[in-house]
């Protein structure tokens, strides 16, 4: 029976071996294919001779990161110890097809030479990564069109993450690169809740790769792309599939932004609607702010409001006049001030709730007044600012330089969306079904090959590979299943109640006590939390990452829901328990073979779609 893991490993190796023939290997003629919705981007770390020699054949890689220094006046690629490996010119010639360059520069001299190199090679969006904000500030002006990536030296607590994010926001940086030690589920989710993308530095081992995936991170930095692919494959093989052959699992739970609060019972944008959204488990509430005639900030969506039998502009009325209005179906609620909404947030008891504040008004006075209220209520760490108006976002970055901002956009192609956001130093918050002419449309018109699944795979890759998280609006009851299923990171919705009883977080550590060591493919029950904060359990399939069966991931899914993936775990048999016997191994082998057959079906489905 001890030979079974070897046999199963050989079978899996056989499946992996035929992957290139199924069109899953990146080369000049094929695109990288995601095995999972919301699959993290893979960044290859080119800091050893073996990686540099083989990287041209690496599959599934969006970027290659080089450590650059200057040797004898020439820009050189170095290893972690500072030894020269080759020139950047030589390394650049070996890039995988379609991969971009990210330079971790040693000093400003290397930065200057890299800027010249990128200009000479006409590199679009050359990347610059550094742990030094001053270097990134210099790169902002020195390297034309640069994508900037901030790798803070220390970000192991939520407060440290906040402080480092604030530094990144000053330069409009969208990606924070965390160490493996700092990339806890809580830290990653904290940053990404504020519209950032998190990439994780790993040592290339299966366990650290699994940790990055299970944390919900948007990117994995590794010196071993094949190991990353192997972990993706194992997760996919352990999951049930949908009608299109894709695994019923995503790598991060969505954020749910209640559009104008929970207005099923209360007036939209009212303090009551905001408080109710917080209670039912929304992770975010999206509100709209405007100025009154007498310089007060009110929370109201439309330009006009009914007053004395006619529709008039909100900014033509005083606060007292607006407060005198009884809106239809208001259930006794009044149009609130920003202060009243902030008070409702504090009184809700939901300390993790993030406010997404849309600058609806165009008045230049709105932003400084809003910034003053944010400081008065100490809400800077719980605010993201969004707007269609680029000038207002510029002012927001001026008056709230440490706060994340995001550009609202109608459904458009990736290049247009990315260019517009990058110009403003902002994230992207894009409609999924309305175009710039305000006509109803569908995400399939701009992304993918005609199917909904291919559209979401495409739009995610388009943004994630450039370091932008995928936030989309506005979903309703009929479309929420689509948003959850296809891995949208942030979902602005008119139906926040859709998510309240669904699994948001797994409640496990990275060591699990068991009566007996579970077998590969065996299902166990683990604790979890719903969006509403209620404790529950979820079935979790054990997927070992190595033949020794010492480290595993858990693929967790309740019937009728989308599955989640844990970070790597180990099992500790409680005293008096056993490690399992031959009968358990036999069951394991049967489950593993089923997994391989399932994987073959997944790969065939993807190949069929690609061809």
N, C-alpha and C positions, 0 to 999 in steps of 0.2 A: 504493500500500500504506500510505502514511502516514495515510490517512483512516480506516483500519480502527479504531484506538482510539477515534476520535470516534464512529464508527457503533456500536461496542460500548457506548460510554458512553451513547449515546442509547437503545439497547435496554435497558440496565440501568436507566436513568432511567425508561423506560416501565414496567418491572416495579415499581420503587419507587413510581411514580406511582399504580399501581392498588392498592398495599398498603392504603390506607384502606378501599377497597371490599371487601377480603378480611377485614375485621374486625381488622386489626392495628394500627390507630391507636387510642390511648386517647381515649375521650370519655365522656360521661355514661352511654352505653348499653353500652359494651364494656370488657373488661378488657385490660390490657397482656398481650401474648402473648410468651413467650420463644421465640427462635429456636434457642437452644442449651441443653442441660442444664448447670446450674451457671452460668448467665449472670450476670455481675456486675450489681449494682443501679446505676442511673443517677441521679446527683444533679445537678440543674441549678443552675448558679451564677448567681444573679440580681443581677449587679453592673454591668450596662449597661442603657441605655434600650432598646436594641433587643431584648435578652432579655426585659425586663419587658413590652414591648409585645406580644411574640409568644408568651410562655410558656404562655398558656392553651391554645394549640393543640399544645403539645409532646407527643409521644407517648413512651411507654416510660419515663416519669420517676417515680421513687418519692418523691423529696423535692426541695424547692427550698431552697437555702442563701442567706440574706440577710446582708449585713454591716450591722449595726444600730448606730446612734448616736442621740444626742439633739440635736435642733435646736429652739431656742425652746420647750423643754419638751415637745416632741412626739417620739415614737419614729419615726425615719426610716431609710429604706434608703439606703445610700451606695455609691458606687463605690470602687475600690481606692485612689483618690487622696483620698478623704474628702469628695467632693462629694455633696450631697444629690440623690437621684434622685426620690424620692416618699416618702409616709408608708407605714408598714407596713400601715396600714388599706387603702390603695389597692393595694398589692402583693398583699395577702392575697386581695383580691377577684378577682385574676387567676390564682390558683393553678390548675394543671392538675387535672382531676378525679382525686380519690383521692390526690393528692400531699400529703405532710406538710411542715411547716416546720422548718428547722434555722437557728437564729440564731447568727451569729458576732458576739458582743456586744463593743462598743468598751470598755465599762467597767461598773462595778457599778450605776451609775445606769441605763444602758440595760438591764441585766439585771433590775432591779427593775420597770421599765416593761414589759418583755417578759413577766415573770411575771404581771403584772396583765392584759396583753392576752390571754395564753394562757388565763387563768382566765375572762375575760369571754367569749371566743369558744368556751369549752369544748373547747379543742384537746386531743385525746388524745395523750399521749406527745410533747409539744413537745420539739424537739431543741435542744441547746446545744452549740456547737463553740467550742473555744478552744485556743490554744497555751499558755495559762497555767493550770496546775493549780489555783491559788488561786481563779480565776474559776469553774472547774468545781466546786470544792468548795463555793463559795457557791451555785452553781446547784442543787446536789444538794438543798439545803434550801429554796431560794427558789422554785424552779419546780416546782410539783406534777407528779409523774409524768414528770419530764424524762428523755429519753434523752441521754446525754452522749457526746461525741466529742472525742477528744484529738488535736490536731495539733501534735506536737513541732516545735520550730524546726529542730533538727538531728537526723537519724537516718539517717546515711549508711553506718554500719558496723554489723556485728552487735552489737558491744559497746554502741554507742549505742542501737540498737534495744532491747536488753535493759534498759538503764537507763531508757529512756522507758516500756517496757512495765511495769516495776516501779512507776513512778509511777501509771500507769493502773490497775494492780491494786489499789492502795490505795483507790481510789474505786469499784472494781468496774466500770470502764469496759471495754466489749467491743471498741470500734472505735478503731484508731489511724489517723490520716490522714497519709500520707507525701507528700512532694513527689515530683514526677516523677523528679528526680535521685536521690532516696533509695530509690525503689521498684524495686530490683533483684530478680531472681527469688530470689536467696538471702535477701535481707532480708524479702521478703514471706513466703517459705516458713518462715523462722525464726519469725516472729511467729505465723503461722497454725498452725504445729505446736504452739503453746502455747495453742490454742483461742481465739485472737483473730481478729478480722476486720480486714483492711487495706483502706482506701479510698485512692485515689490522686488527687492534684490534677493536672489536665492543663490545657494551654492550648487544648484543644478541637480540635487538629489530629488528622488521621487517624493520624499516626505515634505521637503520644503516647497516643492512645486504644488503639492496637494494643499499645503497650508495657504499658499497664495490664492489658489482657486477657491478654497473654502472660506477665505476671508471676504470674498466678494470683490477683490481687487480687479482693476481694469487691465493691468499689465503685469507680465512676469519677465523679469530679467534673469537670464540663465546662460551658462556656457554649454548647455546640452539640450538642444531643441528636440532631439529624439525622445528624451525622457519626458518632456512636456507633452509631446504628442501621445506617448504611451499612456500617460495618466488620463488624458482626454479620452482615449480609446477605451480604457477600462471603465471609466465613469459611464460612457455611452453604452457599453455592452451590458452594464448592470441595470439599465433603466428600461422601463416599458417604452414603447414607441407610439407616436400618434398615427393618424391615418395616412400621413405623408412619409412615414418612415423615420422621423426624427425623434430622438430621445425626449421623454416627458420630464426633463430636468433642466433647470437653469442654474447659473453659478452665483446669483445674488438675488435676494428678494427685492421686489420693487419698492420704491418710495411712493406713497400715496398722498397726493396733494389735493385736499378738498377745495374745489373751485368755488370761491365765494362762501366758504364754510359748508356746513351741512344744512342746505336750505330745503330739505324735505319737510321740516316742521316750522322753520323760522325764516324770516326775511333774509334774502341773500345779502352777504356782507355785513350782517348785523352782529353785534357782540354775542348774542345768543347762538347764532349759527356757528360762529368761531368756537365758542366754548363746547358746543355739542360735537363738533368735528373732532376736537381734542379728546373728548370722552369716548368716542366710538373707535378710536385707534388710528385716525389719520396721522401720518408722520409729518405732514406739512399742511398748512392752510394758505391758499393763495387769495390775497385781497387786493382791492384797487383803491388808490388814494387820489384825492383831488383837493384843490384849494377853494375855499368859499370867498365871497366878496370881501369879507372882513379878515381874511388871512388865517382862517382856521383849516385844519386838515380833516376832511371827512372821508369815510370809506363808502364809496358808491361806484358802481360799474359804468353806467351810461353817461354820455355827455350832458343829457338833459333829464329833467325831473318834472313830473306834473305839479303845477302850482297855480292855484286860483283858476282852474279850468283850462290851462294851457301848458304846453311843454316849454320850459325855459332852461337855459344853461345853468348848471350847478354853480359855476363861478360868478353868476349874476345875483346870487342870493346870499344873505348873511347866515351865520350858523343858526340864529334864533328862527329865521324864516324856514330853514330846512327842518329844524326840529319840530316845527308846527305842522309838518306834512304827515298825514296818515296815508301811507301807501296801500294800494289794494293787496289783500291777502297777506298783510304784514303780521297778523297774529299779535298785535299790540307792540311790535318792535318798531323802533325808530332808526333812522339813518344815524350810525354812530360816528363819534370822533375817533381819531387814531388812538387817543389816550384810552377811550373806553374799550377798544379792541385789545390793546396791550394789557389792560386790567383783566379782561376776560381770559387772556392766555395765562396770566399768572394764577388766577383763581381756579383754572381748570385742573391744576395738579399734574398736568402732563409736562414734565420738565424737559423732555426731549423734543417737543414740538418746535418745528422751524417755520418761520413766517416768510412766505414768498410774497414780496410787496411789489405790485405793478404800479409804476409811475404813469397814471392815466392822464394827469394834467400836463400841459406843455409849459406852464408858467415856470420861469427860471427861479422864482422865489420858492417854489414847492420843495426843491431838493434841500437847500440849507435849513428850512424849517423842519423837514422830515429828519434830517441828520441830527438836529438839536433834540428832537423827541426821542430818537434812538439812544442818544447818549444819556438823556434824562432818565430813561427807563432801563438803562444798562442792557440793551437788547442787541448789541452789535454782534454777539456770537450766535444769535438765533435769527438772523435776518439774511435773506438773499434778495437783491434788488433786480427786477426785470422791467423791460420796457421795449416798445417798438421804436421809441424816439432816441436816436443815437446821441443827440445833444444832452438829453437827460441822463443817459448812462455815463457820458463824459463827466457831467457834474456830480453824479453819484460817486464816481471814482475819485473826484477831487475832494468832496466833503466827507466821504466815508471810504478812505483809501484802503482800509483793511478788510472791507466787506466784499464778498463775492457778488458779481453782477453777471447778468445773462441777457443776451439779445433775443427778444421775441421775434420769430420769423414765421411767415407762412410757409407751407410746404414748398420746398425748392430743392434743386440738386445739391449734391455734397460740396462741390467746389464753391458755389455761390454762398452757401451757408457758412462754410469754414472761413472763407475770405472775409465776409462781413463781420463775423464774430472776432476773428483775429485782429482786424483793424481797430476794434473797440476794446481789446483786452478783455473780452467777455466770453462766457459760455454760450451754449446754444439751447434754446427752448423753442421747439418747432411744432407747428400744427401737423397732424397726421392726415387731415382730410379737408383742408381748406387752402386754396391757392391765393396768390397775391391779388387776384381780381375778386376775391371773396366768394368764389364759386366752390361748391362742394366738389371734392375730387377724392382720390384714393392714393395711398402711399405707393401703390403699384405703378402709378404713372411716372414716378421719378426714380424708383429703385427696384432692383431685382429683375427677374425674367418673366414677370407676368403673374406669378402667384403671390399670395400674401406672405407665405413663409419665406420665399426668396427675397421679398422686399425688405422684411425685417432683418434677415441675415445680412443683406447688403448695406442697409442704412447703419446698422450697428458697426460693421467692419469699417465703413467709410469714416465714421466719427472716432471710434475707439482707437484705430491704428494711428490717428493723429493726436490722440490724447484728450479727446472731448467725450464727455459722458452724454448719454442719450436721454434727453428730457423731451416729452411730447405732450400735446394738448389737443382738444379737450375730449376725453372719452366719456361715454355714458354707459348705462347698464348693458346695452346691446354690444358694446365694443370693449368692455373691460376684460372679458375673457381673452380677447385677442392681445391686449396689452400685456397681461400677465403671462400668457402662453409664450409670447415671442421675446421676452426678456427686455422690455423697455425699462430703463433704470428709474426714471421719474415719471409718474403718470399723473397728470392733472385731470381730475375727473369731476363730473357732476353727480357721481354716485359713489361717494367714499364708503358707504355701508357695504359695498360689494366685498371688501377685504377684511372686515372686522373679525370674522371667525377663522380666517386663513392663517397658516403658519407664517410667522415673520422671523423668528429666531429659534435656533436649536440651543437647548440649555444643557450643554455638556462641556466638560473639560477635555484635555487631550490625553487623559488616562481614564479608562472606564473600568470599574469593578464589575466582574461577572462571576457567576457560579462556575462556569466552564468556558474555556476558550472557544469562541464561535468559529465555525468553519467558513471558508471562502464562499460567498453567495448566500450564507444563512441570513435570515431576517431576525432582527431584535427590535425591541421597543425602546425608544429613548425619549426623554422629556423635551418639551418645546413650549414656546409662547406664541399665542396668536397676536394679531395686530392690536386687539383690544386689551392685551396684557393678561389674558387668562391662561393658566397652565393646562397643558394637555400632553398627549404622547403621539409619536409618529413612528410608523414602521420604517426601519432602516436596514438596508441590505449591506452586509459587510463585503468590502472589496479590498483585498490585500494588495499592497503595492510591491511586494517582493516574494520570492519563493520561500523565504524563511518564515513568512507570515508573522512578522513582528510589528509591522506598521500597516494601517489600513485607512481608507476613507469610508464614510457612510453615505450611501445614496438613499435619501429619505423622501418618502412620498405617501401621502394619504390618498385614498380612493377619491377620484374626481378633482384632485388638485395637481399643481405643478410641483415636481420634486426639487429638493435642495441638496447641496453637497456640503459635507462637513470638512473641517480641516483634518489633518492626519491625526489618527488616534492610535493608542496602544491599549491592550487589554491586560488587566491584572486579575488573575484568578483569586477569588477569596479563599481564605483558609478552609481546607476541607473540600474545595472544589477540585475539578479535574481539567485536564487539557484536552479532553475529547478522545475518542477511540477510533477504531477502524471504521465502524459504522458511520460515524460522523464524517470521516474523510470520504467515504463512498458517496454520501449525499452531496458533499462538496463537489466531487468530480462531476456528478450529474448536473449540478447547477452551473458549474463552470462551462461544461460543454454547451449547455443551453445558452449561456451568455455569449459564447463564440458564435453559435448559430445566429443569435439575435444580432450580433455585431456584423456578421456577414450580410444579413438582410439590410442593416442600416447602410453599410458601404455600397451595396448594390443599388439601393434607392438613390443615394447621393450621386453615384456614377451615372445612373440612368437620367437624373435631372441635369447633370452637367453635360450630357451628350445628347 
